[in-house]
Amino acid sequence: MTLSADMTTDLATFYSADDFAVAAYLNGSATPINVLFSNPFAALNPATGSMESTAPEARCKAPDVSSAVHGSTLIVASVTYYIIGIQPTEDGLETILVLSKDAP
């Protein structure tokens, strides 16, 4: 096997719904994709006037979200998020979708 094939096989473990992933629906599709979803708290410096917020994002296998564009929707756990950022990883195997509950 090639290194690329090994990495793709290894990714399947992380994106298994039995392990780490959760089901998500891109643009209202009836077919779920598995994503690694996180919604960390982002505490910004109040001394500078910045606000506290959450920073939801979904790490996805790149082919699963090749049709995603800014403003697309991703539904995770019955919550609709809007895609406000699309960040491909250096190896091209994954894409990180930066999400917001507010429509762009």
TORSE-943111 format. One line per field, with one value per residue: residue number from 1; x, y, z of N, C-alpha, C in turn. Coordinates in steps of 0.2 Angstrom, whole numbers. Each point is the difference from the previous one (the first is absolute). Layout:
! TORSE-943111
kolmi c(NUM / ...)
n.px c(X / ...)
n.py c(Y / ...)
n.pz c(Z / ...)
ca.px c(X / ...)
ca.py c(Y / ...)
ca.pz c(Z / ...)
c.px c(X / ...)
c.py c(Y / ...)
c.pz c(Z / ...)
//
This chain:
! TORSE-943111
kolmi c(1 / 2 / 3 / 4 / 5 / 6 / 7 / 8 / 9 / 10 / 11 / 12 / 13 / 14 / 15 / 16 / 17 / 18 / 19 / 20 / 21 / 22 / 23 / 24 / 25 / 26 / 27 / 28 / 29 / 30 / 31 / 32 / 33 / 34 / 35 / 36 / 37 / 38 / 39 / 40 / 41 / 42 / 43 / 44 / 45 / 46 / 47 / 48 / 49 / 50 / 51 / 52 / 53 / 54 / 55 / 56 / 57 / 58 / 59 / 60 / 61 / 62 / 63 / 64 / 65 / 66 / 67 / 68 / 69 / 70 / 71 / 72 / 73 / 74 / 75 / 76 / 77 / 78 / 79 / 80 / 81 / 82 / 83 / 84 / 85 / 86 / 87 / 88 / 89 / 90 / 91 / 92 / 93 / 94 / 95 / 96 / 97 / 98 / 99 / 100 / 101 / 102 / 103 / 104)
n.px c(4 / -2 / 4 / -2 / 1 / 6 / 1 / -3 / 3 / 5 / -1 / -2 / 5 / 3 / -1 / 1 / -6 / 4 / 4 / 2 / -3 / -3 / -6 / 1 / -3 / 3 / -2 / -2 / 5 / -3 / 5 / 1 / 4 / 5 / 0 / 5 / -5 / 2 / -2 / 6 / 1 / -1 / 4 / -3 / 5 / -4 / 6 / 0 / -6 / 4 / -4 / -3 / 2 / -4 / 3 / -6 / 2 / 0 / 3 / 2 / -1 / 5 / 0 / -1 / 4 / 2 / -7 / 3 / -3 / 2 / -3 / 3 / -5 / 1 / -4 / 1 / -2 / -3 / 6 / -3 / 6 / 2 / 2 / 5 / 3 / 4 / 3 / 3 / 1 / 6 / -2 / -5 / 2 / 1 / -6 / 2 / -6 / 1 / -3 / -6 / -3 / 3 / -5 / 4)
n.py c(-6 / 5 / 4 / 3 / -6 / -1 / 6 / -2 / -6 / 3 / 4 / -6 / -1 / 6 / -1 / -5 / 0 / -6 / 5 / 5 / -3 / 5 / -1 / 3 / 6 / 0 / 6 / -3 / -3 / -5 / 0 / -3 / 5 / -4 / 4 / 3 / 0 / 7 / 2 / 2 / 2 / 5 / 0 / 6 / 4 / 0 / 0 / -3 / -2 / -5 / -4 / -3 / -6 / -4 / -5 / -2 / -6 / -2 / -5 / 0 / -6 / 3 / -7 / 0 / 5 / -3 / -1 / 0 / 5 / 6 / 0 / -6 / -5 / -1 / -5 / 2 / -6 / 0 / 2 / 5 / -1 / 6 / -2 / 2 / -6 / -1 / -4 / -1 / -6 / 0 / -6 / 4 / -4 / 5 / 3 / 6 / -1 / 7 / 0 / 2 / 1 / 5 / 1 / -2)
n.pz c(0 / -3 / 1 / -6 / -2 / 4 / -2 / -6 / 1 / 2 / -5 / -3 / 4 / -1 / -7 / 4 / -2 / -1 / -3 / -4 / -6 / -3 / -1 / -6 / -1 / -6 / 0 / 5 / -2 / -3 / -3 / 5 / 3 / 2 / 5 / 1 / 4 / 0 / 6 / 0 / 7 / -2 / 5 / -2 / -1 / 6 / 2 / -5 / 4 / -1 / -4 / 5 / -2 / -5 / -2 / -3 / -1 / -6 / 2 / -7 / -3 / -3 / -3 / 7 / 0 / -5 / 1 / 5 / 1 / 1 / 5 / -1 / 1 / 7 / 0 / 6 / 2 / -6 / 0 / -3 / -3 / 0 / -5 / 4 / 0 / -5 / 4 / -6 / 2 / 2 / 2 / 1 / 5 / 3 / 2 / 2 / 2 / 0 / 5 / -2 / 6 / -1 / -4 / -5)
ca.px c(-4 / 4 / -1 / -6 / -6 / 0 / -3 / -7 / -3 / 0 / -6 / -6 / -1 / -3 / -7 / -5 / -5 / 1 / 6 / 1 / -3 / -7 / -4 / -2 / -4 / 3 / -5 / -7 / 1 / -3 / 6 / 5 / 7 / 3 / 4 / 3 / -3 / 2 / -3 / 4 / -1 / 5 / 0 / 4 / 3 / -5 / 4 / 0 / -6 / -2 / -5 / 0 / -4 / 2 / 3 / -2 / 3 / 0 / 6 / -4 / 3 / 0 / -5 / -7 / -2 / 2 / -5 / -1 / 2 / -1 / -8 / -3 / -2 / 2 / -5 / 3 / -5 / -6 / 2 / 2 / 6 / 2 / 7 / 3 / 7 / 2 / 7 / 3 / 6 / 6 / 0 / -5 / -5 / -6 / -2 / -3 / -5 / -2 / -8 / -4 / -8 / -3 / 1 / 5)
ca.py c(6 / 7 / 5 / 3 / -5 / -1 / 6 / 0 / -6 / 3 / 5 / -3 / -2 / 6 / 2 / -5 / 2 / -4 / 2 / 7 / 5 / 1 / 1 / 7 / 0 / 6 / 3 / -3 / -7 / -5 / -5 / 2 / -1 / 0 / 5 / 1 / 7 / 3 / 6 / 2 / 6 / 5 / 6 / 5 / 5 / 5 / 6 / 3 / 1 / -6 / -4 / -8 / -3 / -7 / 0 / -6 / -2 / -7 / -2 / -5 / -2 / 4 / -1 / 0 / 7 / 3 / 5 / 5 / 7 / 5 / 0 / -6 / -2 / -7 / -2 / -5 / -1 / 4 / 7 / 2 / 4 / 2 / 0 / 6 / -1 / -6 / -1 / -6 / -2 / 0 / -6 / 0 / -5 / 3 / 7 / 3 / 5 / 4 / 0 / 5 / -1 / 6 / 0 / 5)
ca.pz c(0 / 0 / 6 / -1 / 1 / 7 / 4 / -2 / 4 / 7 / 1 / 1 / 7 / 4 / -2 / 1 / 5 / 6 / 4 / 2 / -4 / 1 / -6 / -2 / -6 / -3 / -4 / 1 / -3 / 4 / 1 / 5 / -1 / 6 / 2 / 7 / 2 / 6 / 1 / 6 / 2 / -2 / 5 / -3 / 5 / 1 / 1 / -7 / -3 / -4 / 4 / 0 / -5 / -1 / -7 / -2 / -6 / -2 / -4 / -4 / -5 / -6 / -5 / 2 / 0 / -6 / -2 / 5 / -1 / 5 / 1 / 0 / 6 / 2 / 5 / 5 / 6 / -1 / 0 / -6 / 0 / -7 / -2 / -1 / -2 / -3 / 1 / -2 / 4 / -4 / -4 / -5 / 2 / 5 / 0 / 6 / -1 / 5 / 0 / 4 / 0 / -4 / -7 / -2)
c.px c(4 / -2 / -7 / -6 / 0 / -3 / -7 / -3 / 0 / -5 / -6 / -2 / -2 / -7 / -5 / -5 / 0 / 5 / -1 / -5 / -8 / -3 / -1 / -3 / 2 / -6 / -6 / 0 / -4 / 6 / 5 / 7 / 3 / 5 / 3 / -2 / 3 / -3 / 4 / -2 / 6 / 0 / 5 / 1 / -5 / 4 / 0 / -6 / -3 / -5 / 1 / -5 / 2 / 3 / -1 / 4 / -1 / 6 / -4 / 5 / -1 / -5 / -8 / -2 / 2 / -4 / -1 / 2 / -2 / -8 / -3 / -2 / 3 / -4 / 4 / -4 / -6 / 1 / 3 / 6 / 1 / 8 / 3 / 7 / 1 / 7 / 3 / 6 / 6 / 0 / -6 / -6 / -6 / -1 / -3 / -5 / -1 / -7 / -2 / -7 / -3 / 1 / 5 / -4)
c.py c(6 / 4 / 3 / -5 / -2 / 6 / 0 / -5 / 2 / 5 / -3 / -2 / 6 / 2 / -5 / 2 / -4 / 2 / 7 / 5 / 0 / 1 / 7 / -1 / 6 / 2 / -3 / -7 / -5 / -5 / 4 / -1 / 0 / 6 / 0 / 7 / 2 / 7 / 3 / 7 / 5 / 6 / 5 / 5 / 6 / 7 / 4 / 1 / -6 / -4 / -7 / -3 / -7 / 0 / -7 / -2 / -7 / -3 / -6 / -3 / 4 / -1 / 0 / 7 / 4 / 5 / 6 / 7 / 4 / 1 / -6 / -2 / -6 / -1 / -5 / 0 / 5 / 8 / 2 / 5 / 3 / 0 / 7 / 0 / -7 / -1 / -7 / -2 / 0 / -6 / -1 / -5 / 2 / 7 / 1 / 5 / 4 / 2 / 6 / -1 / 6 / 0 / 6 / 6)
c.pz c(0 / 7 / 0 / 1 / 7 / 4 / -1 / 4 / 7 / 2 / 1 / 7 / 3 / -2 / 0 / 6 / 7 / 5 / 2 / -4 / 2 / -7 / -2 / -7 / -4 / -5 / 0 / -3 / 5 / 2 / 5 / -2 / 7 / 1 / 7 / 2 / 7 / 1 / 6 / 1 / -2 / 4 / -3 / 6 / 1 / 1 / -7 / -3 / -4 / 5 / 0 / -5 / 0 / -7 / -2 / -7 / -1 / -4 / -4 / -5 / -6 / -5 / 2 / 0 / -6 / -3 / 5 / -2 / 5 / 0 / -1 / 7 / 2 / 7 / 5 / 6 / 0 / 0 / -7 / 1 / -8 / -1 / -1 / -1 / -2 / 0 / -2 / 4 / -5 / -4 / -5 / 2 / 4 / -2 / 7 / -2 / 6 / 0 / 5 / 0 / -3 / -7 / -3 / -4)
//
